[in-house]
Amino acid sequence: MKKDVTFCFRTNKAILDLLRRTAMRQGRPMAAIVEEMINEYFKLGESQGAEGQTPERRETQRVDTSLPCEMLSCAGTEDNPLTGVVMNMSHGGLLVRYDLNGDEHMPTFNVSDKLCVSVRHPKTRKKIRLECIPKYVKVLKNAVLLGAAFEEGKAATSLKSILA
């Protein structure tokens, strides 16, 4: 979406602090969070869309989450799993954020690598193991965002109750 307008408003400190904490936790700019809230309020993401807004191209809708996870190469080449947070997921894949400590090296993933991501079901606390292939990596200042796709149909049954 083209962003060619500046928008400013006054608010109280508590709301600003909440917005900042949310932005830090999600690794996104505050403007993106406010824009998402406005879009949700006016339902601009639906098929009618707003001028300049592109419709959703994914087959299945993303669901925002904050599930702690562990991530390993399925080949078992690493002993220490990376711990992170699944920020959103769909039947097609997921987006994981993991923080980099000063002494940690940034792991490398090849497109051919299969990753095993383990999450706990939010209600049953049962551990769910998901196999996926890395598709997107974005390095932030102290964290990394990793987008990965599930193998066709493999995760659908495991995720059904989480994504409902």
C-alpha positions as MATLAB code, in Angstrom:
seq = 'MKKDVTFCFRTNKAILDLLRRTAMRQGRPMAAIVEEMINEYFKLGESQGAEGQTPERRETQRVDTSLPCEMLSCAGTEDNPLTGVVMNMSHGGLLVRYDLNGDEHMPTFNVSDKLCVSVRHPKTRKKIRLECIPKYVKVLKNAVLLGAAFEEGKAATSLKSILA';
ca = [
       0.000    0.000    0.000;
       1.321    3.420   -0.920;
       1.973    5.553    2.163;
       1.908    9.182    1.125;
       0.064   10.886    4.002;
       1.225   11.880    7.481;
      -1.303   11.424   10.277;
      -0.773   12.722   13.837;
      -2.960   12.665   16.941;
      -2.782   13.284   20.670;
      -3.327   10.520   23.218;
      -2.541    9.801   26.838;
       0.751    8.314   28.023;
      -0.756    4.931   29.010;
      -2.012    4.301   25.465;
       1.295    5.381   23.967;
       3.213    3.060   26.333;
       0.903    0.159   25.473;
       1.381    0.826   21.773;
       5.189    0.944   22.178;
       5.266   -2.331   24.168;
       3.081   -4.038   21.574;
       5.300   -2.796   18.751;
       8.451   -4.032   20.512;
       6.887   -7.415   21.288;
       5.738   -7.907   17.701;
       8.852   -6.411   16.122;
       6.780   -4.013   14.059;
       6.578   -0.225   13.826;
       3.878    1.534   15.840;
       2.454    2.986   12.620;
       1.817   -0.523   11.260;
      -0.060   -1.500   14.418;
      -2.220    1.650   14.355;
      -2.891    1.126   10.647;
      -3.922   -2.487   11.310;
      -6.302   -1.329   14.057;
      -7.866    1.260   11.732;
      -8.202   -1.298    8.923;
      -9.831   -3.767   11.321;
     -12.219   -1.116   12.636;
     -13.378   -0.187    9.155;
     -12.964   -3.737    7.779;
     -10.801   -2.434    4.939;
      -9.076   -5.759    4.480;
     -12.232   -7.376    3.066;
     -12.899   -7.944   -0.598;
     -14.228   -4.452   -1.298;
     -10.886   -3.052   -0.047;
      -9.806    0.545    0.155;
      -8.188    2.535   -2.575;
      -4.608    1.358   -2.910;
      -5.079   -1.662   -0.633;
      -4.331   -5.073   -2.089;
      -6.641   -7.997   -1.279;
      -5.405  -10.998    0.699;
      -3.666  -13.472   -1.620;
      -3.240  -16.341    0.821;
      -5.467  -19.366    0.514;
      -5.964  -19.479    4.282;
      -6.197  -16.518    6.646;
      -3.398  -15.833    9.145;
      -4.149  -16.054   12.849;
      -2.123  -13.840   15.199;
      -0.622  -15.808   18.076;
       2.099  -15.503   20.667;
       2.975  -19.166   21.152;
       6.446  -19.918   22.529;
       8.299  -22.352   20.281;
      11.535  -24.239   19.790;
      13.084  -24.629   16.365;
      15.630  -27.190   15.143;
      16.843  -28.490   11.838;
      14.982  -31.749   11.171;
      18.309  -33.216   10.041;
      19.440  -32.948   13.674;
      22.580  -30.980   12.871;
      22.170  -28.589   15.831;
      22.073  -29.567   19.493;
      20.593  -26.369   20.901;
      17.144  -25.416   19.683;
      16.377  -21.791   18.969;
      13.634  -20.481   21.208;
      11.231  -17.976   19.780;
       7.618  -16.928   19.455;
       5.198  -17.873   16.688;
       3.745  -14.474   15.801;
       1.162  -15.720   13.317;
       0.238  -18.893   11.498;
      -2.123  -20.302    8.928;
      -2.693  -23.711    7.397;
       0.031  -22.770    4.907;
       2.824  -21.706    7.252;
       3.997  -19.595   10.176;
       6.057  -16.558   11.139;
       8.528  -16.980   14.004;
      10.462  -14.272   15.811;
      13.547  -15.180   17.796;
      15.787  -12.798   19.669;
      19.528  -12.694   19.158;
      21.627  -12.333   22.274;
      24.972  -10.616   21.863;
      26.931  -13.876   22.042;
      24.630  -15.897   19.762;
      25.466  -16.525   16.163;
      22.770  -16.078   13.609;
      21.854  -19.524   12.307;
      21.644  -20.043    8.591;
      18.822  -21.910    6.926;
      18.790  -23.124    3.352;
      15.625  -23.360    1.316;
      16.205  -27.118    1.172;
      16.489  -27.428    4.985;
      13.497  -28.845    6.741;
      12.839  -27.238   10.130;
      11.059  -28.791   13.072;
       9.110  -26.223   15.071;
       7.603  -27.374   18.364;
       4.769  -25.432   20.000;
       2.425  -26.223   22.871;
      -1.294  -26.146   22.183;
      -2.615  -23.086   24.082;
      -5.488  -25.005   25.701;
      -4.363  -28.629   26.071;
      -0.631  -27.814   26.525;
       0.097  -30.816   24.268;
       3.333  -30.434   22.300;
       2.811  -30.144   18.546;
       5.721  -30.763   16.170;
       5.464  -29.021   12.808;
       7.793  -29.617    9.877;
       8.286  -26.657    7.572;
      10.605  -25.167    4.978;
      12.096  -21.659    5.436;
      10.857  -19.170    2.852;
      11.542  -15.716    4.327;
      14.168  -14.310    6.688;
      14.328  -10.720    7.896;
      17.096   -9.650   10.250;
      16.084   -6.917   12.684;
      18.359   -5.106   15.132;
      18.274   -7.766   17.893;
      15.963  -10.381   16.409;
      15.194  -12.415   13.330;
      11.835  -13.020   11.665;
      11.555  -16.354    9.889;
       8.641  -17.224    7.637;
       8.236  -20.895    6.819;
       5.769  -22.944    4.778;
       4.310  -26.262    5.846;
       4.543  -29.224    3.554;
       1.284  -29.668    1.653;
      -1.437  -30.916    4.012;
       0.966  -32.103    6.744;
       0.071  -29.562    9.452;
      -3.661  -29.204    8.782;
      -4.877  -31.696   11.383;
      -2.434  -30.548   14.072;
      -3.394  -26.900   13.651;
      -7.141  -27.248   13.198;
      -8.045  -26.439   16.816;
      -5.473  -23.615   17.143;
      -6.601  -21.867   13.966;
     -10.338  -22.276   14.643;
];
